Amino acid sequence: MVVQVALLVLLALCNAIKVNGEGNYLQCDHNPTLQPRPHSVSILEFGAVGDGKTLNTIAFQNAIFYLKSFADKGGAQLYVPPGRWLTGSFNLTSHLTLFLEKGAVILGSQDPSHWDIVEPLPSYGRGIELPGRRYRSLVNGYMLRDVVITGDNGTIDGQGSVWWEWFTSHSLNYTRPHLVEFVSSKDVHVSNITFLNAPAYNIHPVYCSNVHIHNVSVYAPPGSPYTVGIVPDSSDNVCIEDCNISTGHDAIALKSGWDEYGIAYGRPTTNVHIRSVHLQSSTGSSLAFGSEMSGGISNIQVEHVHLYNSFIGIQFRTTKGRGGYLREIIISDANMLNINMAFSAIGDYGSHPDDKFNPNAFPSLEKITLHDIIGKNIIMAGNFSGIQQAPFKSMCLFNISLSMSSTFSSCWSCSNVSGYSEMVFPEPCADLKNSNASLCFSILMRPNGRGGSGAIL
């Protein structure tokens, strides 16, 4: 009877995204079709030189200023031909396609004076790495609509080695820049591009809606400090699919603001769909939630993922004073290979921006379901360490098989956590053996995009 019930649970979980009728979809099922722009110009027409030495910031700025006039005429495309196009930071405009031809490389200048200084994001209150302002990202979009970065596998190379050296030697006056950042924008599409050597993050949509990131490759070497692949931040309706990411820190990290600033801003990251991605993280997590999550993170579906050669496979991070929530998250059909720790949920992770946070702002972590996961050459299965005043709840594990490479007497470590497990090897902590399967969560994609939980038998 127990086996029969468990199989019914698994069947319901595996089919949860298909129930509930016509008109419901996960975000990646709503794949936008890119229409050709009626107008196109080449960066060459604005005096750009692709020799890898000439600074082309003004050429990019002038080209985009010119193309802005076509916004009400169907938009326009800025074509970047093969070459090495050195530039400082520049801004995009609405109804624009930035197209990088095969062999085209946009190079970030290694002179910090070529990167603008801007105010910190309001949901963070300061720069992530240093108090005060921050460097503007290389390619930027602010309050845009319908903006596309695509190409025939062109490249954006941040030449981040100098930034990594400055960070490591504490020589920076401001927080490092990212490669691409969209702020308060809608209908954003990034595809068919290779990102290399970001100073910090590679793609950072923050306060955005309707973001589709498809078929991108991201690489930063193992020694690059805190380089991160894709970071959906206080954003909704996000799809990340068919991507290959290998970075110094996290491959994909979901965030939503930092302590009292994120709580006050109050914009969650929600309705995110991640599928068919290959993720590698040298010192962080292949897939991370937090630790800056004060606006909340919920309604997340991750499926068909390959996590390999990483310090941690899947990690949920928060700490006292953070507030916010991590909930309604389901991760399925994952393959892990050569992972130090398969799963982690930590209640004392990360720092605070200042001493103004509320120590009694306890975060909530609940309704997390992991199922259909296979791991090989895993050193430790999991560490779930909740918060005494706000224990982690409804952590549910189904049909998980991990091949361990270690001789640890205990493959799991648990405290201040409760949940349910079935068909999990190695056998998990007693904390995860609640007899009530109805506490487990499955995403039922309803027309309003919200999930549901409860008995799924």
KOLRO-257437 format. One record per residue (C-alpha): residue number from 1; residue in one letter; x, y, z. Coordinates in steps of 0.25 Angstrom, whole numbers, plus 5000, padded with zeros to 4 digits. Layout:
<recs>
- nuti nudren east north up
- NUM A X Y Z
...
</recs>
This chain:
<recs>
- nuti nudren east north up
- 1 M 5000 5000 5000
- 2 V 5011 5010 5003
- 3 V 5018 5007 4990
- 4 Q 5005 5009 4983
- 5 V 5002 5022 4990
- 6 A 5017 5027 4987
- 7 L 5015 5024 4972
- 8 L 5002 5032 4971
- 9 V 5009 5043 4978
- 10 L 5020 5043 4968
- 11 L 5010 5042 4956
- 12 A 5003 5054 4961
- 13 L 5015 5062 4962
- 14 C 5021 5058 4949
- 15 N 5008 5062 4942
- 16 A 5004 5074 4951
- 17 I 5008 5084 4940
- 18 K 4998 5078 4930
- 19 V 4986 5077 4938
- 20 N 4976 5089 4939
- 21 G 4971 5090 4925
- 22 E 4973 5098 4913
- 23 G 4980 5111 4913
- 24 N 4990 5108 4924
- 25 Y 5005 5108 4921
- 26 L 5018 5110 4927
- 27 Q 5026 5122 4923
- 28 C 5035 5115 4913
- 29 D 5023 5109 4906
- 30 H 5020 5124 4902
- 31 N 5031 5125 4893
- 32 P 5031 5139 4886
- 33 T 5034 5139 4871
- 34 L 5044 5150 4867
- 35 Q 5039 5158 4856
- 36 P 5049 5165 4847
- 37 R 5051 5180 4849
- 38 P 5047 5189 4837
- 39 H 5059 5197 4838
- 40 S 5074 5193 4840
- 41 V 5087 5200 4841
- 42 S 5101 5195 4843
- 43 I 5110 5200 4854
- 44 L 5120 5203 4843
- 45 E 5111 5215 4838
- 46 F 5114 5222 4851
- 47 G 5129 5221 4850
- 48 A 5132 5209 4858
- 49 V 5145 5201 4856
- 50 G 5146 5187 4859
- 51 D 5161 5185 4862
- 52 G 5160 5182 4877
- 53 K 5167 5195 4880
- 54 T 5158 5207 4876
- 55 L 5148 5211 4886
- 56 N 5134 5211 4880
- 57 T 5126 5216 4891
- 58 I 5121 5228 4884
- 59 A 5118 5220 4871
- 60 F 5109 5211 4879
- 61 Q 5102 5223 4886
- 62 N 5100 5231 4873
- 63 A 5095 5219 4866
- 64 I 5085 5216 4877
- 65 F 5081 5230 4878
- 66 Y 5078 5230 4863
- 67 L 5070 5217 4863
- 68 K 5061 5223 4875
- 69 S 5054 5231 4864
- 70 F 5049 5218 4858
- 71 A 5042 5213 4871
- 72 D 5028 5217 4866
- 73 K 5031 5211 4852
- 74 G 5032 5197 4856
- 75 G 5046 5198 4862
- 76 A 5060 5196 4857
- 77 Q 5072 5187 4857
- 78 L 5086 5191 4860
- 79 Y 5095 5181 4852
- 80 V 5109 5178 4858
- 81 P 5118 5171 4847
- 82 P 5130 5162 4850
- 83 G 5141 5169 4857
- 84 R 5145 5173 4871
- 85 W 5137 5185 4876
- 86 L 5143 5191 4888
- 87 T 5134 5200 4896
- 88 G 5130 5205 4910
- 89 S 5116 5205 4915
- 90 F 5104 5209 4906
- 91 N 5089 5209 4907
- 92 L 5079 5202 4898
- 93 T 5065 5208 4894
- 94 S 5051 5202 4893
- 95 H 5047 5194 4880
- 96 L 5062 5191 4877
- 97 T 5069 5179 4873
- 98 L 5084 5178 4875
- 99 F 5089 5167 4866
- 100 L 5103 5161 4867
- 101 E 5108 5154 4854
- 102 K 5116 5142 4855
- 103 G 5130 5146 4858
- 104 A 5125 5159 4864
- 105 V 5131 5162 4878
- 106 I 5127 5174 4887
- 107 L 5138 5176 4896
- 108 G 5137 5183 4910
- 109 S 5148 5193 4912
- 110 Q 5158 5190 4923
- 111 D 5158 5205 4927
- 112 P 5148 5208 4938
- 113 S 5147 5222 4934
- 114 H 5139 5217 4922
- 115 W 5128 5211 4931
- 116 D 5118 5221 4936
- 117 I 5115 5222 4951
- 118 V 5101 5220 4955
- 119 E 5092 5220 4968
- 120 P 5090 5206 4975
- 121 L 5077 5199 4972
- 122 P 5066 5203 4982
- 123 S 5063 5189 4986
- 124 Y 5078 5187 4991
- 125 G 5080 5201 4997
- 126 R 5095 5201 4993
- 127 G 5105 5194 4984
- 128 I 5105 5179 4986
- 129 E 5120 5179 4989
- 130 L 5123 5193 4994
- 131 P 5114 5203 5001
- 132 G 5110 5214 4991
- 133 R 5109 5215 4976
- 134 R 5112 5204 4966
- 135 Y 5118 5203 4952
- 136 R 5108 5203 4941
- 137 S 5107 5190 4933
- 138 L 5113 5189 4919
- 139 V 5100 5188 4912
- 140 N 5088 5194 4919
- 141 G 5073 5196 4917
- 142 Y 5065 5205 4926
- 143 M 5049 5205 4926
- 144 L 5049 5199 4912
- 145 R 5039 5191 4904
- 146 D 5041 5181 4893
- 147 V 5057 5180 4893
- 148 V 5065 5169 4887
- 149 I 5079 5164 4888
- 150 T 5082 5153 4878
- 151 G 5091 5149 4867
- 152 D 5098 5137 4860
- 153 N 5105 5133 4872
- 154 G 5113 5147 4873
- 155 T 5120 5149 4887
- 156 I 5120 5159 4898
- 157 D 5133 5159 4905
- 158 G 5134 5167 4918
- 159 Q 5150 5165 4919
- 160 G 5147 5163 4934
- 161 S 5161 5159 4938
- 162 V 5165 5173 4942
- 163 W 5152 5175 4950
- 164 W 5154 5161 4957
- 165 E 5168 5166 4961
- 166 W 5163 5179 4966
- 167 F 5152 5172 4974
- 168 T 5162 5162 4980
- 169 S 5172 5173 4984
- 170 H 5161 5182 4990
- 171 S 5165 5193 4980
- 172 L 5151 5197 4975
- 173 N 5143 5209 4980
- 174 Y 5130 5204 4974
- 175 T 5123 5191 4972
- 176 R 5127 5183 4960
- 177 P 5118 5185 4947
- 178 H 5111 5174 4940
- 179 L 5111 5170 4925
- 180 V 5096 5172 4922
- 181 E 5086 5179 4931
- 182 F 5071 5182 4929
- 183 V 5064 5190 4939
- 184 S 5049 5192 4940
- 185 S 5047 5187 4926
- 186 K 5037 5178 4919
- 187 D 5037 5169 4907
- 188 V 5052 5166 4908
- 189 H 5058 5155 4899
- 190 V 5073 5150 4899
- 191 S 5077 5139 4890
- 192 N 5088 5132 4882
- 193 I 5099 5140 4888
- 194 T 5112 5136 4896
- 195 F 5115 5143 4908
- 196 L 5130 5143 4913
- 197 N 5138 5148 4925
- 198 A 5127 5157 4932
- 199 P 5133 5166 4943
- 200 A 5122 5161 4952
- 201 Y 5108 5156 4947
- 202 N 5106 5153 4932
- 203 I 5091 5155 4930
- 204 H 5083 5163 4941
- 205 P 5068 5166 4938
- 206 V 5063 5174 4950
- 207 Y 5049 5179 4952
- 208 C 5046 5173 4939
- 209 S 5034 5166 4933
- 210 N 5033 5156 4921
- 211 V 5048 5152 4920
- 212 H 5052 5141 4910
- 213 I 5066 5136 4911
- 214 H 5069 5125 4900
- 215 N 5081 5118 4895
- 216 V 5092 5126 4901
- 217 S 5105 5121 4906
- 218 V 5112 5127 4918
- 219 Y 5126 5125 4923
- 220 A 5136 5131 4933
- 221 P 5148 5123 4938
- 222 P 5148 5115 4951
- 223 G 5156 5126 4959
- 224 S 5148 5138 4955
- 225 P 5142 5143 4968
- 226 Y 5127 5143 4970
- 227 T 5124 5143 4955
- 228 V 5109 5139 4952
- 229 G 5102 5134 4940
- 230 I 5088 5139 4940
- 231 V 5081 5146 4951
- 232 P 5066 5148 4950
- 233 D 5064 5159 4961
- 234 S 5050 5164 4966
- 235 S 5045 5160 4952
- 236 D 5033 5152 4947
- 237 N 5029 5143 4935
- 238 V 5043 5139 4932
- 239 C 5048 5127 4924
- 240 I 5062 5122 4923
- 241 E 5064 5110 4914
- 242 D 5074 5103 4905
- 243 C 5086 5110 4912
- 244 N 5100 5105 4915
- 245 I 5106 5113 4927
- 246 S 5119 5111 4934
- 247 T 5124 5121 4944
- 248 G 5133 5124 4956
- 249 H 5121 5125 4966
- 250 D 5106 5122 4963
- 251 A 5101 5118 4949
- 252 I 5087 5123 4951
- 253 A 5083 5131 4964
- 254 L 5069 5136 4967
- 255 K 5068 5149 4976
- 256 S 5058 5159 4980
- 257 G 5065 5170 4989
- 258 W 5073 5171 5001
- 259 D 5068 5172 5015
- 260 E 5060 5185 5019
- 261 Y 5062 5191 5005
- 262 G 5056 5179 4998
- 263 I 5045 5178 5008
- 264 A 5041 5192 5006
- 265 Y 5042 5191 4991
- 266 G 5033 5179 4991
- 267 R 5035 5173 4978
- 268 P 5036 5158 4977
- 269 T 5042 5149 4967
- 270 T 5031 5140 4962
- 271 N 5026 5131 4951
- 272 V 5040 5127 4946
- 273 H 5042 5114 4937
- 274 I 5056 5108 4935
- 275 R 5058 5096 4926
- 276 S 5068 5089 4918
- 277 V 5080 5096 4923
- 278 H 5094 5091 4927
- 279 L 5100 5098 4939
- 280 Q 5113 5097 4945
- 281 S 5118 5105 4957
- 282 S 5132 5105 4963
- 283 T 5130 5111 4977
- 284 G 5115 5114 4978
- 285 S 5103 5106 4973
- 286 S 5098 5102 4960
- 287 L 5084 5107 4964
- 288 A 5083 5117 4975
- 289 F 5071 5124 4982
- 290 G 5075 5136 4990
- 291 S 5082 5139 4998
- 292 E 5076 5153 4995
- 293 M 5062 5150 4995
- 294 S 5055 5160 5003
- 295 G 5044 5163 4993
- 296 G 5040 5148 4992
- 297 I 5043 5137 4982
- 298 S 5031 5128 4978
- 299 N 5024 5120 4967
- 300 I 5037 5114 4961
- 301 Q 5038 5102 4952
- 302 V 5051 5096 4948
- 303 E 5052 5083 4939
- 304 H 5061 5075 4930
- 305 V 5074 5081 4936
- 306 H 5088 5076 4936
- 307 L 5097 5080 4948
- 308 Y 5111 5076 4948
- 309 N 5125 5079 4954
- 310 S 5119 5088 4964
- 311 F 5121 5091 4979
- 312 I 5106 5091 4982
- 313 G 5096 5086 4972
- 314 I 5083 5093 4977
- 315 Q 5083 5103 4989
- 316 F 5073 5111 4996
- 317 R 5079 5123 5004
- 318 T 5074 5132 5014
- 319 T 5077 5138 5028
- 320 K 5071 5145 5040
- 321 G 5067 5159 5037
- 322 R 5065 5156 5022
- 323 G 5050 5155 5023
- 324 G 5043 5150 5010
- 325 Y 5040 5136 5006
- 326 L 5044 5125 4997
- 327 R 5032 5116 4994
- 328 E 5024 5109 4983
- 329 I 5037 5103 4976
- 330 I 5038 5090 4969
- 331 I 5050 5084 4963
- 332 S 5049 5072 4955
- 333 D 5056 5063 4944
- 334 A 5070 5067 4949
- 335 N 5083 5060 4946
- 336 M 5095 5063 4955
- 337 L 5110 5059 4953
- 338 N 5122 5061 4961
- 339 I 5115 5070 4972
- 340 N 5121 5073 4986
- 341 M 5107 5074 4992
- 342 A 5094 5071 4984
- 343 F 5084 5080 4992
- 344 S 5085 5091 5002
- 345 A 5076 5100 5010
- 346 I 5083 5109 5019
- 347 G 5077 5119 5029
- 348 D 5090 5127 5033
- 349 Y 5095 5130 5019
- 350 G 5100 5144 5014
- 351 S 5103 5157 5020
- 352 H 5094 5170 5023
- 353 P 5096 5183 5015
- 354 D 5097 5191 5028
- 355 D 5092 5190 5043
- 356 K 5078 5196 5040
- 357 F 5072 5182 5037
- 358 N 5061 5177 5046
- 359 P 5067 5164 5053
- 360 N 5053 5159 5056
- 361 A 5050 5159 5041
- 362 F 5050 5144 5039
- 363 P 5049 5139 5025
- 364 S 5040 5128 5022
- 365 L 5044 5115 5014
- 366 E 5033 5105 5011
- 367 K 5026 5097 5000
- 368 I 5039 5092 4993
- 369 T 5038 5080 4985
- 370 L 5050 5072 4978
- 371 H 5047 5060 4970
- 372 D 5052 5050 4959
- 373 I 5067 5054 4962
- 374 I 5079 5045 4959
- 375 G 5093 5048 4964
- 376 K 5106 5041 4962
- 377 N 5119 5044 4969
- 378 I 5112 5052 4980
- 379 I 5120 5054 4993
- 380 M 5109 5059 5002
- 381 A 5094 5057 4999
- 382 G 5089 5070 5007
- 383 N 5089 5080 5018
- 384 F 5076 5086 5022
- 385 S 5079 5096 5034
- 386 G 5067 5104 5037
- 387 I 5065 5116 5046
- 388 Q 5060 5112 5061
- 389 Q 5050 5123 5061
- 390 A 5045 5120 5047
- 391 P 5047 5106 5043
- 392 F 5047 5102 5029
- 393 K 5035 5094 5025
- 394 S 5029 5085 5014
- 395 M 5042 5081 5009
- 396 C 5038 5069 5000
- 397 L 5047 5059 4993
- 398 F 5042 5048 4983
- 399 N 5049 5038 4975
- 400 I 5063 5043 4977
- 401 S 5075 5034 4975
- 402 L 5089 5038 4979
- 403 S 5102 5030 4976
- 404 M 5111 5034 4987
- 405 S 5126 5035 4986
- 406 S 5129 5038 5000
- 407 T 5130 5029 5013
- 408 F 5123 5039 5022
- 409 S 5115 5032 5033
- 410 S 5104 5042 5030
- 411 C 5100 5047 5016
- 412 W 5090 5057 5022
- 413 S 5090 5068 5032
- 414 C 5077 5074 5037
- 415 S 5072 5084 5047
- 416 N 5060 5092 5049
- 417 V 5053 5086 5036
- 418 S 5041 5077 5034
- 419 G 5037 5070 5021
- 420 Y 5033 5058 5014
- 421 S 5041 5048 5006
- 422 E 5038 5035 4998
- 423 M 5048 5026 4990
- 424 V 5060 5034 4993
- 425 F 5074 5028 4994
- 426 P 5082 5030 5003
- 427 E 5072 5030 5013
- 428 P 5069 5045 5018
- 429 C 5068 5050 5032
- 430 A 5057 5047 5041
- 431 D 5052 5061 5040
- 432 L 5048 5059 5025
- 433 K 5040 5046 5028
- 434 N 5027 5053 5032
- 435 S 5015 5043 5029
- 436 N 5006 5053 5023
- 437 A 5009 5055 5008
- 438 S 4998 5065 5007
- 439 L 5007 5076 5012
- 440 C 5015 5074 4999
- 441 F 5014 5085 4988
- 442 S 5012 5083 4973
- 443 I 5011 5094 4963
- 444 L 4997 5095 4956
- 445 M 4998 5105 4946
- 446 R 4985 5113 4947
- 447 P 4981 5124 4938
- 448 N 4985 5134 4948
- 449 G 4999 5128 4949
- 450 R 4998 5123 4963
- 451 G 5001 5109 4968
- 452 G 4994 5101 4978
- 453 S 4998 5091 4989
- 454 G 4991 5080 4997
- 455 A 4987 5066 4995
- 456 I 4991 5061 4982
- 457 L 4987 5047 4983
</recs>
